[in-house]
Amino acid sequence: MSNFKQDRALDRAVHKAVFGGTRSSKLVPFYSTAAGAAFQIVEALRPRMCCITIKSDHDFCWTVSMIKAPDYSQSAEAMMKAKHEPCAVVDGEDSLPRAICLAALQALQAGEETWWQGKRFR
């Protein structure tokens, strides 16, 4: 189970990564605890992701996976050879908003160094 300080740190990290946010931490939505706010992240990432999959199992754990959209500047042949594999998978979270946040951070950092690597959100 998470705590308030960790949740707010995750909210700020997601806000900065997805929206480039510079808002005061008091104005950042509660992405990691409110489903409506978390789906703002999903909507913001849709143009950058080919697929966003959300599943729930019989234990009420959530799995969120994201596959980056292809690089349309490549040739059609290169795009066809590109692997259609998730760049982010979060499995086993009991909170859907939290799973969305963690998957978003994973997807956006896939293949690149980012400022939030090494921070603990769990």
Buried (B, 14 or more C-beta within 10 A) or exposed (E): EBEEEBBBBBBBBBBBBBBEBEEEEEEBBBBBBEEEBBBBBBEBBEEEBBEBEBEEEEEEBBBBBBBBEBEEEEEEEEEEEEEEEBBBBBEEBEBBBBBBBBBBBBBBBEEEEBEBEEEEBE
